[in-house]
Amino acid sequence: MKKLLFLLGILGSLSSFAHDVSVTPPSYGVSARSEIYAIPTLTISDSQFLQGDSQGKAVTVGGILRYPPNPTKVSSKLPVVVLVHGSSGIGANLDYWSNTFLAQGYATFNLDSFTGRGLKVVGPNQAQLGRLNMIIDAYRMLEILKANPQIDSSKIVMMGFSRGGQATLFASNQRFHQLWNKSGIEFAAYIPFYADCSTQYLGDDTTTGKPIRMYHGLGDDYNPVVPCRAYVARLKAKNQDVELNEFPFGPHAFDSPIGKNPPVPSTNAQTVRNCQIREESTGQLINLATGKLFQYADTCVERNPHVGSDVEATKIATQKISQFLENLFSKN
């Protein structure tokens, strides 16, 4: 009988402790609630995307909407930061940023463009999925967030990494916005991390007018920063709202909390760091070295670029983005 009473006492204490945790959750690294969404979208080629051709394969991708335990007071509805993964799918860096923004009172949406397409990693074979498909996914996701009564549809920011950074950068393009965004709303800002800027599209110097804040490191040999400087210069020449934040080290994927230092090769991953690709006519992406349509079999495509961490760059980027979002979301 005494043993029974002792066990009941322990269970009662554990129950009380669990109740206390659920009532007052930690302010960092948790969400008050998560919802999983199915997102109807398309899989098409980059050429089709550029031509506005929607005759592709209908697919359903997914995403996780996470609500903060202590919502920000900037409005009665929640701002959202949409996080778009790179060629290896949703990784540790997305968890880091999601947890950071949840602690600041913002909702987050992790967009998964791979699982619904039967993909896990595309780095060693980038031709498995056209790079512009993720822009369509993001626009389709806007339709879902617009319908959510808890979300402030005027305060949705897109933030992407590597392949997702490229999608984020060019989702700001006015031409693509008009071709593919049928949601009736637009992203309030775009935050690309270590995006590939080696491809030049027709009309890509005209954006939606919303701010673009890019983050890149000099140590990136996967998607080097130099082509991004040239692109930013073209955008600024057209008075677009863009800033490029560079770090003296900042290898590719520098914000990953599980990244290595010194950086290590991303085994067999393809990089177009030595390619120059330009849309010469609508839908025709030309390798300028060959004068022919670009393919991942072209000799300019190399392998085994490096990935690694930079704690200091991550810290600075976190501070700058936190301040940027606070200013952005405080506006009416």
Secondary structure as the mmCIF struct_conf table of DSSP 4:
data_model
#
loop_
_struct_conf.conf_type_id
_struct_conf.id
_struct_conf.beg_label_comp_id
_struct_conf.beg_label_asym_id
_struct_conf.beg_label_seq_id
_struct_conf.end_label_comp_id
_struct_conf.end_label_asym_id
_struct_conf.end_label_seq_id
HELX_RH_AL_P HELX_RH_AL_P1 LYS A 2 VAL A 23
BEND BEND1 THR A 24 THR A 24
BEND BEND2 SER A 27 GLY A 29
BEND BEND3 ALA A 32 ALA A 32
STRN STRN1 ARG A 33 THR A 43
HELX_RH_AL_P HELX_RH_AL_P2 ASP A 46 GLN A 51
TURN_TY1_P TURN_TY1_P1 GLY A 52 GLY A 52
BEND BEND4 GLY A 56 GLY A 56
STRN STRN2 LYS A 57 TYR A 67
BEND BEND5 PRO A 69 ASN A 70
BEND BEND6 LYS A 73 LYS A 77
STRN STRN3 LEU A 78 VAL A 84
STRN STRN4 GLY A 86 GLY A 86
TURN_TY1_P TURN_TY1_P2 SER A 87 SER A 88
STRN STRN5 GLY A 89 GLY A 89
BEND BEND7 ILE A 90 ILE A 90
HELX_RH_AL_P HELX_RH_AL_P3 ALA A 92 ALA A 103
TURN_TY1_P TURN_TY1_P3 GLN A 104 GLY A 105
STRN STRN6 ALA A 107 ASP A 112
BEND BEND8 SER A 113 PHE A 114
HELX_RH_3T_P HELX_RH_3T_P1 THR A 115 ARG A 117
TURN_TY1_P TURN_TY1_P4 GLY A 118 GLY A 118
BEND BEND9 LYS A 120 LYS A 120
HELX_RH_3T_P HELX_RH_3T_P2 GLY A 123 GLN A 128
BEND BEND10 LEU A 129 LEU A 129
TURN_TY1_P TURN_TY1_P5 ARG A 131 LEU A 132
HELX_RH_AL_P HELX_RH_AL_P4 ASN A 133 LYS A 146
TURN_TY1_P TURN_TY1_P6 ALA A 147 ALA A 147
TURN_TY1_P TURN_TY1_P7 PRO A 149 GLN A 150
STRN STRN7 ILE A 151 PHE A 161
TURN_TY1_P TURN_TY1_P8 SER A 162 SER A 162
HELX_RH_AL_P HELX_RH_AL_P5 ARG A 163 ALA A 171
TURN_TY1_P TURN_TY1_P9 SER A 172 SER A 172
STRN STRN8 ASN A 173 ASN A 173
HELX_RH_AL_P HELX_RH_AL_P6 GLN A 174 TRP A 180
BEND BEND11 SER A 183 GLY A 184
BEND BEND12 ALA A 188 ALA A 188
STRN STRN9 ALA A 189 PHE A 193
BEND BEND13 TYR A 194 TYR A 194
STRN STRN10 THR A 199 GLN A 200
TURN_TY1_P TURN_TY1_P10 LEU A 202 ASP A 205
STRN STRN11 THR A 207 THR A 207
BEND BEND14 GLY A 209 LYS A 210
STRN STRN12 ILE A 212 GLY A 217
TURN_TY1_P TURN_TY1_P11 LEU A 218 GLY A 219
BEND BEND15 ASP A 221 ASN A 223
BEND BEND16 VAL A 225 VAL A 225
HELX_RH_AL_P HELX_RH_AL_P7 VAL A 226 ALA A 237
TURN_TY1_P TURN_TY1_P12 LYS A 238 ASN A 239
STRN STRN13 VAL A 242 PHE A 247
BEND BEND17 PRO A 248 PHE A 249
TURN_TY1_P TURN_TY1_P13 HIS A 252 ASP A 255
TURN_TY1_P TURN_TY1_P14 PRO A 257 ILE A 258
BEND BEND18 ASN A 261 PRO A 262
STRN STRN14 VAL A 264 PRO A 265
TURN_TY1_P TURN_TY1_P15 THR A 267 ASN A 268
STRN STRN15 GLN A 270 THR A 271
TURN_TY1_P TURN_TY1_P16 ARG A 273 ASN A 274
STRN STRN16 ILE A 277 SER A 281
TURN_TY1_P TURN_TY1_P17 THR A 282 GLY A 283
STRN STRN17 GLN A 284 ASN A 287
TURN_TY1_P TURN_TY1_P18 LEU A 288 GLY A 291
STRN STRN18 LYS A 292 LEU A 293
TURN_TY1_P TURN_TY1_P19 TYR A 296 ALA A 297
BEND BEND19 ASP A 298 ASP A 298
TURN_TY1_P TURN_TY1_P20 THR A 299 CYS A 300
STRN STRN19 GLU A 302 ARG A 303
STRN STRN20 HIS A 306 VAL A 307
HELX_RH_AL_P HELX_RH_AL_P8 VAL A 311 PHE A 329
TURN_TY1_P TURN_TY1_P21 SER A 330 SER A 330
#
